[in-house]
Structure formats: structure tokens, C-alpha cells
């Protein structure tokens, strides 16, 4: 399996968009925090989150390939369970249905970062003081971060986590790297 340094080098090689790099770092943090909470492999889950959008620049005009191309690029570098999760995070388009905890964690974990990041940008204190209650309120407002799929975030229940606990874990994870992703 790749080390984090190797994964970061791949990320910077294949992802030219600074905003997508921030999303990838946030996804890594959330996935590692979920792994910690669920007693799973933090390194594996974190690197899976970090690299899940590796192909975005090359597949943005072919959404049905997004996730599949990343998995092809990462074949032999990550375990099969990570490759499957990467394929399944865009399952609606790739046809790879999520079935494992890692699959669902990646789907809801990477999706919630959009809601958290957008919420932080409209708050004077950014990440400071953000809590599950305020995020839940933003989640109900369909016009806020409109591209964020609320149903996918709801898949946290497939991990045995209620929405409030999931939000608390994800907010804490992103707050821990706020300085790296422009949210301090």
C-alpha cells in the first residue's frame, strides 16, 4: 500500500485544482476520523479519502468514468477494498453499488465536506464553534450548498451513526486541518 507521502505526491501530480486538493485533504481527515470511531484502519481509510478524486480532471466530461479511472490508476497500489470504495463513491454513474462500511464511509464522508466547507466560508469564525446543530440546519436548506447530495450524507446511518454524531466527527476532522484548507 502507498504511504501517505506517496499518496500526496500522486494527488499533487494528478489534481491541478487547489480547491479539489482541499476537498481531498478534508475527505482524508473525515475518513480517518470515521475509521478511528469505527475501529477500522485509519491509514487505509484516510488514503482512500485522499485519493478518491484522483481522476477528476480527466473524467469531468465523462462522469461515468469518474472513480473507475482512479481505481485503474491505483491498481496494485491500494488494497481491493479501497479500489472498490473509490469505484462505488460515484456508484450512480459507474454502476458499482456501495456495499461495505468503507464504501458508505467514503460516499457520505467526502460528500459532507462540501456542506462543512461552504458553511465555514459563510461564518465569521469559520470552523471555530461550528457544531452539528448548525450543520443540520444548513442541511435542511436545500438552496445552501445546493450541489451537495443530502441523501448521500444520510448514508452515515449505514455505518451505525446518527446524523448528529456523524456531523460532530466530520466537523472535528475538518477543524483539525482548517489551516491547511483555508478555513482557519
Secondary structure, DSSP 8 states (H G I E B T S, - for coil): ---HHHHHHHHHHH---HHHHHHHHHHHHHHHHHHHHHT--HHHHHHHHHHTTTTHHHHTT-GGGTTHHHHHHHBTTB-HHHHHHHHHTTHHHH-----SHHHHHHHHHHHHHHHHHHHHHTSTTTTTT--HHHHHHHHH-TTTTTTS-HHHHGGGGGGT--HHHHHHHHHHHHHTTGGGGT--
